[in-house]
């Protein structure tokens, strides 16, 4: 097929004169002859004329069909390899995804296990602290019950050296009381200062950080340790106080020349009873229980000595500052001016001032008794007795049971007396002894 423009003119080349002229052979007709704005195909002596647009459409279609055929052939030739690669890639991606999921699941499981373990450990520590707090509360109640008989516990000194008790709150016995009265301090140290509110200060998150939880646990343990140390210091102070008081009581009785066994035998027993149950201390008892056991034994001894000393007249028969107008022993008789034995103490007082019994006992004599004037004699048992003379009036009669501090009469000036005062005597087995010996014993007891 040949193409020529329809507007191209034919021309002859000039002939070379030197060259021989040869007759030109007619050329074979082209398969297509261009027309104006078109193409012509010759085939088997037939002509098919195409316009330029239709021609290029046909050419483009043929090319597209060829390319499609080539692509289709390539696809079918390499389809298996492509699918294999796609499947392998998809499987690789899936495996990688599954591995990632498994790794994340393992991390979650480890975190959950660690969280559960931490929570379990926290619960165990918290349960241990709660049990310890309950134990300390029961100990505080046991310590608080000690004050019912012996008085409250003196506060130990704060700090690491809290083993030595303070000297504040020294117990002072009443001059008319049957037992020593201890002044209770305004603040009780034997109590739990920290309770559940400490837990409330912890972070309110669902699962606190380990460090924060440990800090809370440490603060709780330190608080309970501090409470326990104060409780042990209070017990030590109480034990020392009881033992010291028991020693002073025994020393006073010994210094007075009295027999402790006879005094205890003469002490009236209050109505009480019940089966005998021996005290037992378990083998696994801790330091607190053993110390509490010793304190209970010492407290029982102090109670028994208090009941015994209630029969010893070591208290003052009058209230207020004591002023002696005449002591025990040899003196000049106020009426005769000659030396005479004064068998008691003369307390300066005003007429009508109350006279009180210095110990428990029973009225052995009540009425006029010669030079004593109006006189009351009280038998305290075990050979001990006291006499109260020169009374202006008497408020008791023979056989009355007398308690410590009970008013038995009033100060006067009856009998051989030069003025209102109280003549007071103490006797052992009927023999007069110096009352100041007993009064000094009372001062000694009040000093502890």
C-alpha positions, 0 to 999 in steps of 0.5 A, spaced: 500 500 500 502 506 498 500 513 499 500 520 495 497 526 496 492 528 491 495 535 490 502 532 489 503 534 481 507 529 477 513 532 473 519 529 469 526 530 471 530 533 465 534 528 461 541 528 461 543 528 454 549 524 455 545 518 457 541 514 453 534 515 453 531 509 455 523 508 455 520 508 462 516 502 464 510 503 467 509 502 474 504 497 477 498 500 480 499 501 488 494 497 492 491 504 494 490 510 491 489 516 495 483 520 494 482 527 497 482 526 505 481 518 504 484 512 503 483 506 498 484 499 499 485 495 492 484 487 493 483 483 487 481 488 483 476 491 487 477 498 491 475 500 498 475 507 500 476 509 507 475 516 510 481 518 515 477 517 521 474 510 520 481 508 518 484 510 524 478 507 528 480 500 525 487 501 526 486 502 533 481 497 534 486 492 531 491 494 536 487 494 542 485 487 540 492 485 539 494 488 546 488 484 549 490 478 546 497 478 548 495 480 555 490 475 556 495 470 553 500 472 559 495 472 564 493 465 562 500 463 562 502 466 569 496 466 572 498 460 577 504 464 579 500 470 580 495 467 585 500 463 588 504 469 590 498 473 592 496 467 596 503 466 600 503 474 601 496 473 604 498 468 608 504 471 611 500 477 612 495 473 616 500 469 620 504 476 622 497 478 624 496 472 628 502 472 631 501 480 633 495 478 636 498 472 640 503 477 643 498 482 645 494 477 648 500 474 652 502 481 654 495 482 657 495 475 660 502 477 663 499 484 666 493 481 668 496 475 672 501 481 675 495 485 677 491 479 680 498 477 684 499 484 686 492 485 688 492 478 692 498 480 695 495 487 697 489 483 700 493 479 704 497 485 707 491 488 708 488 482 712 494 482 716 494 489 718 486 488 720 488 482 724 493 486 727 489 492 729 484 488 732 489 485 736 491 491 738 484 494 740 483 488 744 490 489 748 488 497 749 481 494 752 485 490 756 490 495 758 484 500 759 481 495 764 487 496 769 485 502 771 478 500 775 482 498 781 489 500 780 488 507 777 490 509 770 496 508 767 501 513 767 503 516 760 510 513 758 515 518 755 515 519 747 521 517 743 525 511 742 527 511 750 520 510 752 522 504 757 522 509 763 516 512 765 515 519 767 514 522 774 508 526 772 501 524 775 504 521 782 499 517 786 496 521 792 492 517 797 487 520 800 487 521 808 480 518 809 480 513 803 481 506 804 485 505 797 490 509 794 486 514 789 490 515 782 489 521 778 487 519 771 491 523 766 487 527 761 489 523 755 489 516 755 495 513 751 493 506 750 488 507 744 489 506 737 490 512 733 490 510 726 484 506 723 481 505 717 481 513 715 488 511 713 486 507 708 481 512 705 487 517 704 490 512 699 488 513 691 481 512 690 483 509 683 481 502 681 488 499 682 493 504 685 500 504 683 505 498 686 509 504 689 503 508 692 500 501 695 506 500 698 507 506 701 500 506 704 502 499 707 508 502 710 504 507 713 499 503 716 505 498 719 509 504 722 502 507 725 501 500 728 508 499 730 508 505 734 501 504 737 504 497 740 510 500 742 506 505 746 502 499 749 508 495 751 511 501 754 504 503 758 504 495 760 511 496 763 510 502 767 504 499 770 508 493 772 513 497 775 508 501 778 504 495 781 511 492 783 513 498 787 507 499 790 507 492 793 514 493 795 512 499 799 506 496 802 510 490 805 515 495 807 510 499 811 507 493 814 514 491 816 516 497 819 510 498 823 512 491 826 506 488 824 505 481 821 502 481 814 500 474 815 496 475 821 493 482 818 491 478 812 487 473 816 484 478 820 481 482 814 474 481 813 472 477 806 467 480 802 461 476 799 464 472 793 465 465 791 465 460 785 469 454 782 476 454 782 479 455 775 487 455 775 490 461 771 494 458 765 498 461 760 499 458 753 505 456 751 505 460 745 503 466 749 507 472 746 511 478 750 504 482 751 500 476 754 506 474 759 507 481 761 499 482 762 499 475 766 505 478 771 501 484 771 494 481 773 498 477 779 501 483 781 494 487 781 491 481 785 497 482 790 496 490 791 488 489 791 489 484 797 494 489 800 490 494 800 484 491 803 489 489 809 492 496 810 485 498 810 485 495 817 492 499 819 490 507 822 496 510 817 491 516 815 489 523 819 483 523 823 482 530 822 482 534 815 486 540 813 493 542 815 496 538 821 498 542 827 500 538 833 500 541 840 503 536 844 507 529 841 507 522 844 512 521 850 514 524 856 511 532 857 509 536 863 502 535 865 498 541 863 494 541 870 500 539 875 506 541 872 509 535 873 512 530 868 507 525 865 507 520 859 502 523 854 500 516 850 497 520 844 498 526 839 494 532 840 491 535 834 489 543 834 482 544 831 476 548 833 470 545 837 465 542 832 470 540 827 469 533 824 473 527 827 474 521 822 476 514 823 483 512 820 481 505 818 476 500 818 474 497 824 468 496 830 466 501 835 469 497 842 467 503 846 463 510 846 462 514 851 465 518 857 472 515 859 474 519 865 480 524 863 479 522 856 472 526 856 467 523 851 471 518 847 470 513 842 475 507 841 475 503 835 478 496 834 481 494 827 483 487 829 489 483 830 490 487 836 490 494 833 486 500 836 485 507 836 482 512 841 479 519 840 478 523 846 475 530 848 470 529 843 464 534 844 459 529 841 459 522 839 455 519 833 457 512 833 455 507 838 458 500 841 458 495 835 457 499 829 462 497 823 466 503 821 469 505 815 475 509 813 473 516 813 467 515 817 465 521 821 465 518 829 464 525 832 466 532 833 472 536 836 471 538 843 474 540 850 471 535 855 475 531 860 482 533 862 483 539 857 485 546 857 482 547 850 478 544 844 483 539 840 483 532 839 487 527 843 488 521 838 492 514 840 494 508 836 495 502 840 497 495 839 495 489 844 493 495 848 499 498 849 500 505 846 505 507 841 507 513 837 501 515 832 506 519 828 509 512 826 503 510 822 502 517 819 509 517 817 507 510 814 502 514 810 506 519 807 511 514 805 505 510 801 503 517 798 509 518 795 509 512 790 
